[in-house]
Amino acid sequence: MKLIAALLSLIALASADPAFIRPFGPCYPNVCNIAVSMNRLGVPASKVRSSHCASFLRTTVTPAATTVTETVTVTFDDESPTTTPVSSSKVSSAAPVTITPTSIPNYARACLKAKEYATACSCFGVTGTVTTVPTPTVTVTSTLMVFDGKDDDDGDDWDSEEECEL
């Protein structure tokens, strides 16, 4: 009779709702969650562990760099140089870069995977953040120089070498 009661108990337990078996959800007190949240000797203070979790749950996104190419014409004549923009174009290169920490502190070595540590940090009350840094811009300038010297009747188009110096 005891055997039948034990078997029926096992069958009932096996068919039970998993939420009933683990009422804490992912915050069930496993060794990883305990390693992160429990105060004990030899473990950093709660504030320090919370700071470690916040750092671990921080994601930094760097958008793809934008390259701006500008072409400029500089005309030199008897007066002062004149600068005229000719064209400008923008091109995004490469893909965005996302950095997510993966280093687990020693006191939480019971957390075997980064996902376990992240879950334990969430159970500890720390939420993740995403920081997007400004889009890096690279500017490339191409300069075309035009010398427009006046004819001084000596057969060439330049007044003198001195006038051509930059």
One Martini backbone bead per residue (centre of mass of N, CA, C, O) as a GRO file, in nm:
protein
  166
    1MET     BB    1   0.058   0.064  -0.021
    2LYS     BB    2   0.304   0.251   0.001
    3LEU     BB    3   0.393   0.212  -0.292
    4ILE     BB    4   0.143   0.336  -0.426
    5ALA     BB    5   0.164   0.615  -0.293
    6ALA     BB    6   0.445   0.682  -0.405
    7LEU     BB    7   0.373   0.656  -0.707
    8LEU     BB    8   0.146   0.867  -0.708
    9SER     BB    9   0.326   1.100  -0.619
   10LEU     BB   10   0.520   1.091  -0.862
   11ILE     BB   11   0.306   1.133  -1.081
   12ALA     BB   12   0.203   1.406  -0.975
   13LEU     BB   13   0.479   1.550  -0.992
   14ALA     BB   14   0.532   1.503  -1.300
   15SER     BB   15   0.240   1.654  -1.382
   16ALA     BB   16   0.311   1.911  -1.280
   17ASP     BB   17   0.349   2.231  -1.265
   18PRO     BB   18   0.642   2.399  -1.294
   19ALA     BB   19   0.551   2.649  -1.125
   20PHE     BB   20   0.495   2.477  -0.870
   21ILE     BB   21   0.778   2.361  -0.829
   22ARG     BB   22   0.885   2.668  -0.924
   23PRO     BB   23   0.782   2.956  -0.772
   24PHE     BB   24   1.049   3.147  -0.856
   25GLY     BB   25   1.152   3.065  -1.110
   26PRO     BB   26   1.464   3.190  -1.192
   27CYS     BB   27   1.484   3.250  -0.856
   28TYR     BB   28   1.580   3.001  -0.768
   29PRO     BB   29   1.775   2.860  -0.505
   30ASN     BB   30   2.058   2.839  -0.638
   31VAL     BB   31   2.398   2.854  -0.645
   32CYS     BB   32   2.413   3.112  -0.816
   33ASN     BB   33   2.214   3.295  -0.665
   34ILE     BB   34   2.356   3.267  -0.393
   35ALA     BB   35   2.638   3.377  -0.476
   36VAL     BB   36   2.519   3.667  -0.542
   37SER     BB   37   2.303   3.732  -0.284
   38MET     BB   38   2.470   3.623  -0.046
   39ASN     BB   39   2.578   3.679   0.268
   40ARG     BB   40   2.937   3.639   0.332
   41LEU     BB   41   3.229   3.530   0.384
   42GLY     BB   42   3.453   3.651   0.131
   43VAL     BB   43   3.239   3.855   0.022
   44PRO     BB   44   3.130   4.104  -0.118
   45ALA     BB   45   2.942   4.344  -0.091
   46SER     BB   46   2.636   4.415  -0.207
   47LYS     BB   47   2.721   4.673  -0.361
   48VAL     BB   48   2.946   4.537  -0.530
   49ARG     BB   49   2.775   4.316  -0.664
   50SER     BB   50   2.582   4.515  -0.798
   51SER     BB   51   2.802   4.653  -0.969
   52HIS     BB   52   2.887   4.402  -1.126
   53CYS     BB   53   2.612   4.351  -1.252
   54ALA     BB   54   2.579   4.620  -1.399
   55SER     BB   55   2.830   4.579  -1.576
   56PHE     BB   56   2.739   4.306  -1.706
   57LEU     BB   57   2.447   4.439  -1.812
   58ARG     BB   58   2.616   4.617  -2.001
   59THR     BB   59   2.557   4.766  -2.318
   60THR     BB   60   2.761   4.850  -2.605
   61VAL     BB   61   2.696   5.072  -2.881
   62THR     BB   62   2.853   5.102  -3.206
   63PRO     BB   63   2.813   5.254  -3.470
   64ALA     BB   64   2.861   5.291  -3.777
   65ALA     BB   65   3.077   5.434  -3.967
   66THR     BB   66   3.122   5.757  -4.115
   67THR     BB   67   3.209   5.861  -4.443
   68VAL     BB   68   3.343   6.173  -4.549
   69THR     BB   69   3.356   6.312  -4.877
   70GLU     BB   70   3.558   6.583  -4.997
   71THR     BB   71   3.557   6.826  -5.261
   72VAL     BB   72   3.806   7.078  -5.344
   73THR     BB   73   3.854   7.403  -5.487
   74VAL     BB   74   4.161   7.585  -5.550
   75THR     BB   75   4.206   7.925  -5.647
   76PHE     BB   76   4.477   8.092  -5.803
   77ASP     BB   77   4.551   8.439  -5.801
   78ASP     BB   78   4.623   8.767  -5.760
   79GLU     BB   79   4.481   8.728  -5.525
   80SER     BB   80   4.309   8.528  -5.341
   81PRO     BB   81   4.213   8.242  -5.249
   82THR     BB   82   3.963   8.010  -5.377
   83THR     BB   83   3.696   7.826  -5.233
   84THR     BB   84   3.530   7.526  -5.379
   85PRO     BB   85   3.284   7.324  -5.358
   86VAL     BB   86   3.204   7.017  -5.529
   87SER     BB   87   3.179   6.762  -5.320
   88SER     BB   88   2.963   6.525  -5.130
   89SER     BB   89   2.989   6.220  -4.924
   90LYS     BB   90   2.817   5.936  -4.775
   91VAL     BB   91   2.944   5.647  -4.581
   92SER     BB   92   2.872   5.343  -4.455
   93SER     BB   93   3.069   5.129  -4.247
   94ALA     BB   94   3.010   4.850  -4.157
   95ALA     BB   95   2.919   4.740  -3.846
   96PRO     BB   96   2.797   4.729  -3.567
   97VAL     BB   97   2.908   4.741  -3.221
   98THR     BB   98   2.879   4.490  -2.963
   99ILE     BB   99   2.918   4.509  -2.602
  100THR     BB  100   2.945   4.221  -2.380
  101PRO     BB  101   3.000   4.101  -2.097
  102THR     BB  102   3.171   3.773  -1.962
  103SER     BB  103   3.287   3.823  -1.681
  104ILE     BB  104   3.308   3.633  -1.391
  105PRO     BB  105   3.320   3.643  -1.077
  106ASN     BB  106   3.459   3.446  -0.835
  107TYR     BB  107   3.210   3.435  -0.628
  108ALA     BB  108   3.037   3.326  -0.910
  109ARG     BB  109   3.146   3.029  -1.007
  110ALA     BB  110   2.867   2.874  -0.997
  111CYS     BB  111   2.840   3.022  -1.261
  112LEU     BB  112   2.887   2.869  -1.572
  113LYS     BB  113   2.724   3.098  -1.718
  114ALA     BB  114   2.637   3.403  -1.830
  115LYS     BB  115   2.329   3.359  -1.813
  116GLU     BB  116   2.321   3.282  -1.513
  117TYR     BB  117   2.441   3.545  -1.404
  118ALA     BB  118   2.228   3.734  -1.525
  119THR     BB  119   1.991   3.609  -1.373
  120ALA     BB  120   2.102   3.654  -1.087
  121CYS     BB  121   2.112   3.963  -1.114
  122SER     BB  122   1.812   4.000  -1.161
  123CYS     BB  123   1.731   3.866  -0.886
  124PHE     BB  124   1.902   4.095  -0.730
  125GLY     BB  125   1.783   4.375  -0.895
  126VAL     BB  126   1.932   4.401  -1.167
  127THR     BB  127   1.947   4.599  -1.453
  128GLY     BB  128   1.978   4.652  -1.774
  129THR     BB  129   2.189   4.827  -2.014
  130VAL     BB  130   2.198   5.068  -2.292
  131THR     BB  131   2.472   5.201  -2.482
  132THR     BB  132   2.499   5.470  -2.718
  133VAL     BB  133   2.725   5.583  -2.915
  134PRO     BB  134   2.846   5.789  -3.117
  135THR     BB  135   2.893   5.840  -3.440
  136PRO     BB  136   3.150   5.784  -3.627
  137THR     BB  137   3.363   6.024  -3.808
  138VAL     BB  138   3.508   6.035  -4.133
  139THR     BB  139   3.723   6.273  -4.297
  140VAL     BB  140   3.769   6.327  -4.649
  141THR     BB  141   3.999   6.540  -4.828
  142SER     BB  142   3.989   6.678  -5.155
  143THR     BB  143   4.236   6.869  -5.341
  144LEU     BB  144   4.204   7.115  -5.600
  145MET     BB  145   4.449   7.292  -5.786
  146VAL     BB  146   4.431   7.629  -5.926
  147PHE     BB  147   4.622   7.816  -6.163
  148ASP     BB  148   4.564   8.177  -6.240
  149GLY     BB  149   4.760   8.326  -6.448
  150LYS     BB  150   4.892   8.597  -6.592
  151ASP     BB  151   4.989   8.747  -6.877
  152ASP     BB  152   5.344   8.884  -6.926
  153ASP     BB  153   5.475   8.845  -7.227
  154ASP     BB  154   5.685   8.570  -7.194
  155GLY     BB  155   5.500   8.294  -7.283
  156ASP     BB  156   5.379   8.249  -7.015
  157ASP     BB  157   5.135   8.201  -6.739
  158TRP     BB  158   5.351   8.330  -6.543
  159ASP     BB  159   5.486   8.573  -6.355
  160SER     BB  160   5.618   8.407  -6.105
  161GLU     BB  161   5.741   8.208  -5.864
  162GLU     BB  162   5.641   8.366  -5.613
  163GLU     BB  163   5.330   8.355  -5.694
  164CYS     BB  164   5.325   8.017  -5.656
  165GLU     BB  165   5.348   8.010  -5.372
  166LEU     BB  166   5.216   7.847  -5.061
   0.00000   0.00000   0.00000
